[in-house]
């Protein structure tokens, strides 16, 4: 990975927003412009406010510009934490199986925490990822987070993520973003003449593991799967179509760990699965479509999870890093090849 900032990449844009003293002042026209800049620049944009904002402001910016906020992972039953109630609120629940709304209300009442805002930190806040009960070795700070899109393991993956820097570190902790928009063409070129393989890839569905977080730590109240085949998680088309980005199919890989292809080969074994997925990942990450972002307080990076992967480099485990993330409600992903084949693909088959 070359050490290149956002201004030198083929994707991404750094937008100065220091004139906006409160996101309530963002006009409808500006909100549309914010979203269009993300789409125009490969699914990534960094908005530099140059000041701290509140969680309420982050939620407001999300909903004004990008869509309805979704609940973040690891705080309510069934969203990135298995089917049990989070221990920080379990003692307040009216029953062993409280509703989602009750759990949200309990977080707000007892911790002043909005579950729509994920606190991503190595400081042990209630409900945060980090060093507390689930990460005693501080792998959160030390590990390189794998390339991933957010919450791909859910039935309707979130669309946009807004990652805000409340307390970035001076050393390490940069975030890398890579657009997947060129990957389809690379796959066509790699398998040119291999019609059977292309057809199987185009019809494939991929299972996205929900047991592990992106920094390699088992999620709270989850168990280690015996194999990718047995890992829990949602199944989505390998190639999707996103109207805002035109007609070209877009690969939706989620993350590498425990990914398992379905509907690709009859009785595919684990070794074949790993080989095929490794070959696909080799075609995804490209310096020319990747940028490296060094955080400043008040930066908000917006990622379109439908077309973008990201990861974070390690930072000193003696330092505290606090990021907030919101995410927008997604829709069921539709196969790019459902009931039709794009003209470019048809010409190759």
Secondary structure per residue as TSV (DSSP state, phi and psi in degrees):
chain	resnum	aa	ss	phi	psi
A	1	X	-	360.0	120.8
A	2	X	-	-76.5	151.7
A	3	X	-	-87.2	86.0
A	4	X	-	-126.3	140.0
A	5	X	-	-93.3	178.1
A	6	X	G	-59.3	-32.6
A	7	X	G	-69.8	-17.4
A	8	X	G	-102.4	3.1
A	9	X	S	-96.7	159.0
A	10	X	S	-75.9	-9.0
A	11	X	S	-127.0	166.6
A	12	X	-	83.6	152.1
A	13	X	-	-148.8	141.6
A	14	X	E	-102.0	118.0
A	15	X	E	-113.5	125.2
A	16	X	E	-78.2	117.2
A	17	X	-	-118.6	22.9
A	18	X	T	-69.0	-11.5
A	19	X	T	-80.3	-10.7
A	20	X	-	-93.8	103.9
A	21	X	S	-85.5	-12.5
A	22	X	-	-156.6	131.5
A	23	X	G	-66.5	-14.9
A	24	X	G	-60.6	-22.0
A	25	X	G	-86.7	-1.8
A	26	X	-	-66.9	122.9
A	27	X	-	-79.6	161.4
A	28	X	H	-56.1	-36.6
A	29	X	H	-65.7	-42.4
A	30	X	H	-65.5	-38.4
A	31	X	H	-60.7	-44.1
A	32	X	H	-64.1	-37.5
A	33	X	H	-65.5	-41.3
A	34	X	H	-57.3	-49.0
A	35	X	H	-64.9	-42.9
A	36	X	H	-64.9	-32.6
A	37	X	H	-67.0	-36.8
A	38	X	H	-62.9	-48.3
A	39	X	H	-65.0	-43.6
A	40	X	H	-62.2	-27.9
A	41	X	T	-110.4	41.3
A	42	X	T	76.6	15.0
A	43	X	T	97.3	13.0
A	44	X	E	-145.3	136.1
A	45	X	E	-152.4	145.7
A	46	X	E	-114.4	124.0
A	47	X	E	-103.9	116.7
A	48	X	E	-99.6	105.8
A	49	X	-	-89.6	-22.8
A	50	X	S	70.3	17.2
A	51	X	S	-156.8	163.6
A	52	X	-	-76.8	149.1
A	53	X	-	-126.6	165.4
A	54	X	-	-88.6	163.6
A	55	X	H	-62.0	-34.5
A	56	X	H	-61.3	-40.8
A	57	X	H	-64.2	-40.7
A	58	X	H	-63.8	-42.2
A	59	X	H	-63.2	-42.8
A	60	X	H	-63.7	-44.3
A	61	X	H	-60.3	-42.3
A	62	X	H	-58.0	-49.7
A	63	X	H	-77.6	-28.2
A	64	X	H	-72.0	-35.7
A	65	X	H	-107.3	-28.2
A	66	X	T	-130.3	-17.1
A	67	X	-	135.7	176.6
A	68	X	-	-64.0	134.8
A	69	X	B	-68.1	137.0
A	70	X	-	-100.9	156.9
A	71	X	-	-70.0	137.0
A	72	X	-	-76.6	171.1
A	73	X	T	-78.8	151.8
A	74	X	T	83.4	11.4
A	75	X	S	-121.3	-30.1
A	76	X	S	-125.7	158.8
A	77	X	T	-55.2	131.1
A	78	X	T	86.4	-2.7
A	79	X	S	-117.4	90.0
A	80	X	S	69.1	27.7
A	81	X	S	-157.8	19.8
A	82	X	T	76.8	-163.6
A	83	X	T	-105.0	14.5
A	84	X	S	-103.6	157.1
A	85	X	-	-77.2	141.5
A	86	X	-	-58.5	133.3
A	87	X	H	-62.0	-25.3
A	88	X	H	-69.1	-20.9
A	89	X	H	-119.0	-6.8
A	90	X	H	-56.9	-38.0
A	91	X	T	-69.0	-15.4
A	92	X	T	-98.9	-7.2
A	93	X	-	-72.3	148.3
A	94	X	S	-79.0	-15.5
A	95	X	S	-155.9	167.5
A	96	X	T	-66.8	-17.4
A	97	X	T	-126.5	69.3
A	98	X	-	-69.3	153.9
A	99	X	-	-70.3	163.2
A	100	X	H	-59.3	-43.3
A	101	X	H	-62.0	-39.5
A	102	X	H	-64.0	-42.0
A	103	X	H	-63.8	-41.5
A	104	X	H	-60.4	-45.8
A	105	X	H	-62.4	-37.8
A	106	X	H	-67.6	-38.4
A	107	X	H	-61.3	-43.0
A	108	X	H	-67.3	-43.4
A	109	X	H	-69.2	-45.3
A	110	X	H	-96.3	-21.4
A	111	X	H	-128.4	-2.1
A	112	X	-	53.0	39.3
A	113	X	-	-113.3	127.0
A	114	X	-	-91.4	114.2
A	115	X	T	-64.2	-9.3
A	116	X	T	-76.4	-12.7
A	117	X	S	-110.2	112.2
A	118	X	E	-83.0	125.3
A	119	X	E	-92.7	113.9
A	120	X	E	-109.9	101.4
A	121	X	E	-156.2	158.0
A	122	X	S	-97.2	14.0
A	123	X	S	-101.2	134.5
A	124	X	-	-77.8	65.4
A	125	X	-	-71.4	154.3
A	126	X	T	-60.4	125.9
A	127	X	T	80.2	5.9
A	128	X	-	-95.0	159.8
A	129	X	B	-74.0	150.6
A	130	X	S	152.1	-151.5
A	131	X	S	-89.0	-2.6
A	132	X	S	-66.4	-121.7
A	133	X	T	-73.7	-19.0
A	134	X	T	-107.6	-2.2
A	135	X	-	-144.4	59.0
A	136	X	T	-64.9	-22.2
A	137	X	T	-91.1	5.0
A	138	X	-	56.7	40.1
A	139	X	H	-64.6	-23.4
A	140	X	H	-53.5	-45.2
A	141	X	H	-82.3	-42.4
A	142	X	H	-77.8	-31.7
A	143	X	S	-79.6	149.8
A	144	X	-	-81.0	122.0
A	145	X	-	-72.2	136.6
A	146	X	-	-72.0	157.8
A	147	X	S	-58.0	135.0
A	148	X	B	-164.4	161.9
A	149	X	-	-107.9	159.8
A	150	X	T	-81.4	134.2
A	151	X	T	55.4	36.5
A	152	X	T	-70.3	-15.2
A	153	X	T	-83.4	-0.3
A	154	X	S	-92.6	162.7
A	155	X	T	-64.2	-32.9
A	156	X	T	-127.7	88.3
A	157	X	-	-55.8	145.4
A	158	X	-	-62.8	151.4
A	159	X	S	-88.7	-72.0
A	160	X	E	-100.8	143.5
A	161	X	E	-116.8	138.7
A	162	X	E	-115.9	114.5
A	163	X	E	-108.1	117.9
A	164	X	E	-110.5	136.9
A	165	X	E	-93.7	99.9
A	166	X	E	-81.7	-43.5
A	167	X	E	-147.3	82.2
A	168	X	-	-76.8	163.8
A	169	X	-	-94.4	151.4
A	170	X	S	-74.1	-31.5
A	171	X	S	-108.7	136.1
A	172	X	S	64.5	-166.9
A	173	X	-	75.5	10.8
A	174	X	-	-67.0	155.2
A	175	X	E	-115.2	136.3
A	176	X	E	-108.6	140.4
A	177	X	E	-125.7	136.1
A	178	X	E	-133.8	125.9
A	179	X	E	-81.5	139.6
A	180	X	-	-95.8	1.3
A	181	X	T	-60.2	-34.4
A	182	X	T	-82.3	-7.1
A	183	X	H	-65.6	-38.3
A	184	X	H	-57.5	-44.0
A	185	X	H	-64.3	-37.2
A	186	X	H	-65.1	-38.0
A	187	X	H	-65.9	-42.4
A	188	X	H	-58.4	-41.5
A	189	X	H	-70.2	-40.3
A	190	X	H	-64.6	-40.3
A	191	X	T	-105.7	22.5
A	192	X	T	-58.2	128.6
A	193	X	T	92.1	-16.4
A	194	X	-	-99.5	74.6
A	195	X	H	-60.3	-38.9
A	196	X	H	-62.0	-46.3
A	197	X	H	-64.3	-42.6
A	198	X	H	-61.1	-44.8
A	199	X	H	-60.7	-41.2
A	200	X	H	-68.3	-39.9
A	201	X	H	-64.8	-41.8
A	202	X	H	-64.4	-28.9
A	203	X	H	-95.3	-2.7
A	204	X	-	-71.4	153.4
A	205	X	E	-124.3	146.3
A	206	X	E	-119.8	131.2
A	207	X	E	-88.9	134.2
A	208	X	-	-110.1	113.8
A	209	X	-	-63.5	133.0
A	210	X	-	-106.9	2.0
A	211	X	S	-82.0	-27.5
A	212	X	B	-115.4	143.0
A	213	X	-	-81.1	170.1
A	214	X	T	-70.7	-14.1
A	215	X	T	-97.7	16.2
A	216	X	S	86.3	10.1
A	217	X	-	-104.0	136.7
A	218	X	B	-59.9	133.1
A	219	X	-	-66.7	153.6
A	220	X	T	-55.3	134.9
A	221	X	T	64.0	24.8
A	222	X	-	-114.9	159.8
A	223	X	-	-117.8	152.1
A	224	X	-	-69.3	122.9
A	225	X	-	-71.5	146.8
A	226	X	S	-68.3	-29.5
A	227	X	S	-159.0	163.2
A	228	X	G	-55.5	-34.1
A	229	X	G	-59.2	-34.2
A	230	X	G	-98.5	0.3
A	231	X	-	-67.3	143.4
A	232	X	-	-77.7	158.3
A	233	X	-	142.6	163.7
A	234	X	-	-76.7	156.2
A	235	X	E	-111.9	128.8
A	236	X	E	-130.7	159.9
A	237	X	E	-58.7	143.5
A	238	X	S	-68.9	-34.1
A	239	X	E	-119.1	130.6
A	240	X	E	-120.8	168.6
A	241	X	-	-121.2	132.7
A	242	X	-	-122.7	113.9
A	243	X	G	-54.2	-38.7
A	244	X	G	-63.9	-19.5
A	245	X	G	-107.2	11.4
A	246	X	-	92.0	-158.0
A	247	X	S	-91.3	-15.5
A	248	X	S	-69.2	129.8
A	249	X	-	-60.2	146.2
A	250	X	E	-123.3	126.7
A	251	X	E	-69.8	141.9
A	252	X	-	-124.2	85.2
A	253	X	-	-86.3	-19.0
A	254	X	-	71.3	-90.7
A	255	X	B	-153.8	163.3
A	256	X	S	-77.4	-41.3
A	257	X	T	-61.1	126.3
A	258	X	T	60.2	20.6
A	259	X	-	-68.5	141.5
A	260	X	E	-138.8	125.6
A	261	X	E	-81.9	136.7
A	262	X	E	-121.1	157.4
A	263	X	S	59.7	29.3
A	264	X	S	-105.8	-55.4
A	265	X	S	-133.1	144.8
A	266	X	T	-65.7	129.4
A	267	X	T	57.2	39.8
A	268	X	-	-60.0	133.6
A	269	X	-	-94.8	170.7
A	270	X	H	-62.4	-36.2
A	271	X	H	-65.8	-44.7
A	272	X	H	-62.6	-41.0
A	273	X	H	-58.4	-47.8
A	274	X	H	-63.9	-40.6
A	275	X	H	-64.0	-46.4
A	276	X	H	-65.5	-45.3
A	277	X	H	-65.9	-39.2
A	278	X	H	-59.9	-41.4
A	279	X	H	-61.9	-40.1
A	280	X	H	-66.8	-42.9
A	281	X	H	-64.5	-31.1
A	282	X	H	-61.9	-23.7
A	283	X	T	-93.2	-6.5
A	284	X	T	-90.5	-47.2
A	285	X	-	-87.4	121.0
A	286	X	-	-141.1	125.8
A	287	X	G	-54.8	-36.0
A	288	X	G	-67.3	-20.9
A	289	X	G	-118.0	30.1
A	290	X	E	-130.9	139.9
A	291	X	E	-130.4	157.1
A	292	X	E	-110.9	128.0
A	293	X	E	-115.8	125.0
A	294	X	-	-95.2	119.6
A	295	X	-	-76.3	146.1
A	296	X	-	-123.1	153.0
A	297	X	T	-54.8	132.0
A	298	X	T	92.2	-5.5
A	299	X	E	-68.4	140.9
A	300	X	E	-125.0	111.8
A	301	X	E	-93.0	128.7
A	302	X	E	-108.1	126.6
A	303	X	E	-121.9	131.8
A	304	X	E	-91.8	102.1
A	305	X	T	-64.5	-14.1
A	306	X	T	-74.5	-20.7
A	307	X	T	-134.9	7.0
A	308	X	E	-138.5	144.4
A	309	X	E	-114.2	156.8
A	310	X	E	-148.6	158.6
A	311	X	E	-152.4	166.3
A	312	X	E	-125.0	136.9
A	313	X	-	-80.4	162.9
A	314	X	-	-64.6	164.4
A	315	X	-	-142.1	162.5
A	316	X	-	-57.5	129.9
A	317	X	T	-69.4	-11.9
A	318	X	T	-83.9	-7.3
A	319	X	S	-101.4	152.1
A	320	X	-	-100.8	131.3
A	321	X	-	-123.3	126.6
A	322	X	E	-127.0	118.3
A	323	X	E	-123.5	147.5
A	324	X	E	-114.0	144.9
A	325	X	E	-136.7	132.5
A	326	X	E	-110.2	164.7
A	327	X	E	-149.8	150.2
A	328	X	B	-103.4	149.2
A	329	X	-	-59.3	133.3
A	330	X	-	-102.9	-177.4
A	331	X	-	-123.1	164.9
A	332	X	-	-58.8	132.6
A	333	X	-	-79.1	133.3
A	334	X	-	-106.0	134.4
A	335	X	B	-60.4	138.4
A	336	X	T	-64.5	-19.4
A	337	X	T	-113.9	17.9
A	338	X	T	-74.6	114.6
A	339	X	T	67.6	6.2
A	340	X	-	-164.4	160.4
A	341	X	-	-126.2	135.2
A	342	X	-	-62.9	154.4
A	343	X	H	-59.6	-37.1
A	344	X	H	-66.8	-39.7
A	345	X	H	-69.6	-41.3
A	346	X	H	-60.6	-34.8
A	347	X	H	-69.6	-19.2
A	348	X	H	-94.3	-16.0
A	349	X	-	-90.7	360.0
